[in-house]
Amino acid sequence: MPDLFQGRLYYVRVSAYNMKGWGPPATSLPPSAAPSWRESAVQKPRRRGQIEAMERLLQQVRATHTHYCCGTSKMQNQSRKQSVSRSLKHLFNSSNKFVKTLKGIYLAAVFYHKDSLLVTAEDQIPIVEVDDSYSSSLMQDFLWFTKLSCMWEDVRWLRQSMSVSMSSSSTLQARHKMLSAASQMQNLLGTHNLGRVHFETIKDRHGNVLLVTIRDTDSQHSLLSGKWMQVTKLQSQKKSLSTPEEPYALDILIITMQDILAYHRRSCHRLTTGLYLGYLKLSSSVDQIKVLVSQRTPNMLCHTRIRENGNVSEEWEWIQMLAAAGRKGCSEGDSKGEKPQAESHTPILYYELQTALKSLMKHLNLPLHQAYHFRLYSQEVVELGHGVSFLLLLPPADDVCSAPGQSNPYTFLSGFLQLPLQMFE
């Protein structure tokens, strides 16, 4: 029974037939079933109970650190570098004064609605200082900071819980300053939700680093003394003292604003219901692992749609046999170049996979003959919810993750991005 949908109950009655005609129908036992590949899978789902376990762990951490909250107000007053008397106008410095007098890390909040940006009274992107310098562990601190976009409402609690005075760790001190900057930005803008953290920092040759958060607002509502301005108008009236050869970080942000907003819009795109073939390709560096994605859908692996029905039911056993035959062929018959052939009982998914594979290889600019060395991940069907499922296509074991110094054919291809794994997750 092909094309069965997951979660839908199916009832079956069976009748026997001979030369005298049909016999009385008999109901099945059990009387109904909801087909899924999990019925044939040996291992349990990896994500079963994980969300509940994380919630329990978070509650335990909060309960453990409750005693820190009592004396935090005094600690915050002692560690605060900037006076509370500093006005909003002084905090949101113009770009020229910003880059001429300060060097270090800054937090920029990009709030947009359609083609308009939220700016300060001085027509500047809202920016607050994080620190006047940064260490070699900036990338790890940045990846840690990106996780805050999932819990902006807990910034105050996290800041109170992280007692810098009790630790000499430079990492804890740097992250506490990031929390302080985020809390300050929330207070100035009058909202907890600062949006998503952009997948990369913006650096210049003058020692400045910008951490950028992006949020798409439902309307142009007023936030304190801010106002809305067209992106093109902000870019056209922007006056900078930097040179095109060595622009300041804030100038780079404004120049590339259209690309940043386009990335954010595309990363919020949701796939339509269906079964997809996704390509998993990683690359590693000294301090992080990156995953290959398409610029059109940076929140998903490079993929192509196999069919509209995202459920895999009785076809799962066939996928297992196909994967086993592929492993046997790679170990025994590489020299013969023999490929698996379709049999009389081969499901329609076989031909759908062939079509999807050709489309995906063309999208990746890879020759089709390389697909013979690829593998189909046969441990599970990756279910993303909303009727979207993925079958994963893997390169040869030695090529799944490109090591530092190893040639990567996707580095110079347009239309692709290599996102840090934490950002992709």
C-alpha positions, -999 to +999 in steps of 0.1 A: +000+000+000+020+030-012+015+067-004+004+062+032+004+094+054+020+094+088-004+098+118-035+088+097-054+057+109-059+031+081-085+003+084-081-029+063-105-057+055-094-088+036-115-110+013-105-143-004-113-150-040-117-182-061-137-195-090-169-192-069-163-155-062-154-134-031-157-147+004-169-127+034-145-099+045-125-103+077-112-074+097-075-070+105-059-074+140-053-048+152-083-032+134-063-001+125-028+012+123-009+045+116+020+035+093+055+049+099+091+039+093+095+037+131+076+004+132+104-012+113+133+007+130+153-010+157+165+021+176+143+045+195+138+081+183+168+102+194+147+132+204+122+113+226+118+133+258+148+156+251+127+188+253+112+178+286+146+168+299+161+202+289+132+220+307+138+200+339+175+208+337+169+245+332+146+245+362+172+228+383+199+253+373+175+282+382+168+267+416+205+262+423+214+298+414+184+314+432+206+325+461+227+346+438+198+369+430+197+385+464+230+404+463+232+410+426+220+446+425+249+457+446+273+437+424+259+453+393+263+488+406+300+481+415+309+465+382+290+490+359+315+510+339+291+535+325+272+560+346+235+558+347+233+595+340+246+589+305+218+598+281+204+578+252+220+603+228+255+597+243+250+559+242+241+558+206+272+575+192+275+585+156+297+562+136+325+587+132+328+594+169+323+557+176+352+544+155+376+573+163+374+571+200+366+535+208+380+501+198+366+468+209+334+448+207+299+463+202+264+451+200+242+464+172+204+458+170+188+458+136+150+461+138+133+462+104+098+463+089+097+457+052+122+482+038+126+504+069+150+503+098+148+515+134+173+542+140+181+566+168+173+603+169+207+608+153+199+585+123+222+558+136+218+520+141+213+514+179+247+503+193+261+497+228+296+488+239+304+453+250+341+456+258+371+477+248+390+447+237+386+410+228+407+379+233+416+349+210+385+331+223+361+356+206+346+330+183+337+306+211+322+336+231+303+346+200+288+311+195+278+311+231+262+345+227+241+333+197+223+309+221+208+339+239+185+345+210+165+315+222+161+330+257+163+368+256+138+370+284+163+352+307+192+377+301+186+394+334+185+362+353+216+349+336+234+381+343+225+379+380+235+342+382+269+348+366+289+362+395+321+377+379+335+388+412+337+352+423+358+340+393+389+352+376+380+334+344+385+357+314+358+337+295+332+343+322+341+380+324+337+384+286+304+366+286+291+386+315+299+418+296+279+404+266+250+398+289+253+433+303+253+448+268+223+428+258+205+439+290+214+475+283+201+473+247+168+457+260+163+486+284+171+513+258+148+498+232+121+489+256+118+452+246+133+419+256+132+404+221+163+415+202+158+390+174+182+365+160+220+368+161+236+372+127+256+341+117+289+360+116+306+389+133+315+421+114+352+429+118+373+457+105+411+463+103+408+490+131+402+465+158+364+468+160+339+439+161+301+441+157+277+415+171+245+420+151+210+410+161+182+411+136+144+413+142+115+416+118+088+436+135+051+433+127+047+471+125+066+503+127+058+508+164+078+534+183+105+522+206+115+550+230+130+579+210+137+558+179+123+564+144+120+545+112+140+552+081+142+536+046+173+514+042+183+531+009+179+565+026+202+555+055+228+542+030+227+573+008+230+599+036+256+579+055+288+599+057+320+581+067+355+590+073+367+555+065+383+546+031+369+520+008+400+499+013+397+499+051+361+506+061+350+507+097+327+479+110+297+501+112+302+512+076+304+476+066+271+469+084+253+497+066+268+488+032+258+451+035+225+458+051+204+446+022+223+412+021+219+408+059+182+414+057+178+391+028+196+363+047+173+368+077+142+366+056+154+335+038+164+318+071+128+321+083+114+303+053+096+271+060+096+242+035+063+229+021+051+195+032+070+166+016+099+142+016+133+157+007+167+145-001+193+165+018+231+166+014+252+167+045+287+182+040+308+196+068+342+214+070+363+220+101+387+247+111+408+253+142+379+265+164+346+255+147+328+231+123+308+245+094+279+230+074+272+236+037+239+253+030+223+271+001+219+309+002+183+305-009+174+284+022+202+288+048+181+272+075+182+238+057+207+215+042+212+216+005+182+197-007+157+188-034+121+176-030+114+139-036+076+139-034+047+156-017+041+129+009+066+132+037+059+098+053+080+067+048+063+035+058+068+001+042+095+016+020+118+018+050+127-019+048+136-014+011+159+016+021+176-007+046+183-033+019+194-006-006+219+008+020+232-027+028+237-035-009+255-002-013+279-010+016+285-045+002+291-031-033+316-005-020+336-032-001+335-059-028+327-046-062+342-011-066+364-023-094+335-037-114+316-004-112+283-023-108+253-002-096+222-015-079+195-024-104+158-020-100+139-052-094+103-060-103+091-053-067+111-020-064+088+007-049+081+039-067+105+057-042+134+041-061+126+061-093+117+092-072+151+090-056+168+087-089+151+119-102+158+138-069+195+127-069+201+140-104+185+173-095+205+176-063+238+168-080+231+194-106+224+219-079+257+211-062+276+214-095+289+178-090+293+152-118+266+126-116+291+097-116+303+108-081+269+098-067+279+062-069+303+067-040+277+085-019+257+068+008+221+070+020+218+075+058+197+045+068+195+050+106+164+071+106+142+095+086+149+130+099+115+144+107+114+182+111+077+185+118+048+201+098+049+171+074+085+177+064+109+147+064+145+143+051+165+114+037+202+123+041+227+118+013+263+115+027+296+118+008+322+091+012+334+087+048+367+105+042+349+135+026+320+141+050+341+167+069+369+186+051+398+191+074+419+224+076+441+226+045+420+200+026+406+212-007+369+220-005+351+222-039+323+244-025+345+272-011+344+293-042+310+284-056+284+312-056+250+305-041+264+286-011+272+294+025+292+276+051+275+283+084+289+275+119+272+243+131+258+261+162+242+288+140+227+262+117+212+243+147 
